[in-house]
């Protein structure tokens, strides 16, 4: 199949998504769980994360809360995660919660389309 997407050294297509306009989020992460104040767009299927220090994260609805048993996310890594199962699989998670795994820090989130 022909594609205009970039390819890696093994000729595998690299999925490339555009940053959604006006859809950057920042969470000030402390020892208390915090989540994004504005829900992700219903059309957003992927978010990119970057934390300035290690955090624990959890995706869900507007009641989601992170704990030290949530998913560990290391500092200084830029990473994409899917927040929806794709077409016909539900609307996905509209929020992400984070709690500090060490020092207080900032979690940057970008919605992609």
C-alpha positions as CSV (number, residue, x, y, z in Angstrom):
1,X,0.0,0.0,0.0
2,X,1.3,3.4,-0.9
3,X,1.7,5.9,2.0
4,X,2.9,9.4,2.4
5,X,3.8,8.8,6.0
6,X,7.5,8.6,7.0
7,X,9.2,5.1,7.3
8,X,11.8,3.8,9.7
9,X,15.0,1.9,8.9
10,X,13.1,-1.3,8.5
11,X,10.7,0.3,6.0
12,X,7.8,0.3,8.5
13,X,5.4,3.2,8.4
14,X,5.7,5.6,11.3
15,X,2.3,6.9,12.3
16,X,2.4,10.6,12.2
17,X,-0.4,12.7,13.7
18,X,-1.0,16.5,13.8
19,X,-1.1,18.4,17.0
20,X,-4.7,19.5,17.6
21,X,-5.1,23.3,17.6
22,X,-5.8,24.7,21.1
23,X,-5.4,21.3,22.7
24,X,-2.3,21.6,24.9
25,X,-2.8,20.8,28.6
26,X,-0.5,21.3,31.6
27,X,-0.9,19.6,35.0
28,X,1.0,20.8,38.0
29,X,1.8,17.4,39.6
30,X,2.2,17.1,43.4
31,X,1.7,14.4,46.1
32,X,-2.1,14.9,45.5
33,X,-3.7,13.5,42.4
34,X,-4.6,16.2,39.8
35,X,-6.2,15.9,36.3
36,X,-6.6,18.1,33.2
37,X,-9.3,20.7,33.8
38,X,-10.6,20.6,30.2
39,X,-11.7,17.3,28.7
40,X,-10.0,16.0,25.6
41,X,-11.9,16.4,22.4
42,X,-14.2,13.4,21.4
43,X,-12.2,13.2,18.2
44,X,-8.8,12.8,20.0
45,X,-7.5,9.3,19.8
46,X,-3.9,9.9,20.9
47,X,-2.2,12.1,23.4
48,X,1.5,12.9,23.8
49,X,3.0,13.1,27.3
50,X,6.1,14.7,28.7
51,X,6.8,15.0,32.5
52,X,9.6,17.0,34.0
53,X,9.9,14.4,36.8
54,X,8.5,10.9,37.3
55,X,4.8,10.5,37.8
56,X,2.1,7.9,38.1
57,X,-0.8,8.4,35.6
58,X,-4.3,7.1,35.1
59,X,-6.8,7.8,32.2
60,X,-10.5,7.9,32.6
61,X,-13.5,10.2,33.1
62,X,-13.9,13.4,35.1
63,X,-13.6,11.4,38.3
64,X,-10.3,9.7,37.5
65,X,-7.6,9.8,40.2
66,X,-4.0,8.6,40.1
67,X,-2.3,6.7,42.9
68,X,1.1,5.2,43.5
69,X,-0.4,2.0,42.0
70,X,-1.2,3.7,38.7
71,X,1.0,3.5,35.6
72,X,4.5,4.8,36.2
73,X,5.7,7.4,33.7
74,X,9.4,8.4,33.8
75,X,10.8,11.9,33.6
76,X,12.1,13.4,30.4
77,X,10.4,11.0,28.0
78,X,8.1,12.2,25.1
79,X,5.6,9.4,24.6
80,X,2.3,8.9,22.7
81,X,-0.5,6.9,24.2
82,X,-3.9,5.9,22.7
83,X,-6.9,7.1,24.8
84,X,-9.5,5.4,22.6
85,X,-10.0,1.9,21.2
86,X,-10.5,3.4,17.7
87,X,-13.6,3.5,15.4
88,X,-16.6,1.9,16.9
89,X,-15.0,1.2,20.2
90,X,-16.3,4.0,22.4
91,X,-15.3,7.6,23.0
92,X,-12.3,6.7,25.1
93,X,-10.8,8.6,28.1
94,X,-11.4,12.4,28.3
95,X,-9.1,13.0,31.3
96,X,-5.7,12.0,32.6
97,X,-4.8,12.2,36.3
98,X,-1.2,12.3,37.7
99,X,0.5,12.1,41.0
100,X,4.2,12.7,41.7
101,X,6.4,9.7,42.0
102,X,9.2,11.9,43.4
103,X,9.4,15.7,43.3
104,X,6.6,18.0,42.3
105,X,6.7,18.6,38.5
106,X,4.8,19.5,35.4
107,X,3.1,17.0,33.0
108,X,2.6,18.4,29.5
109,X,-0.1,16.9,27.4
110,X,-0.8,17.4,23.7
111,X,-3.9,16.1,21.9
112,X,-3.2,14.7,18.4
113,X,-5.5,14.1,15.4
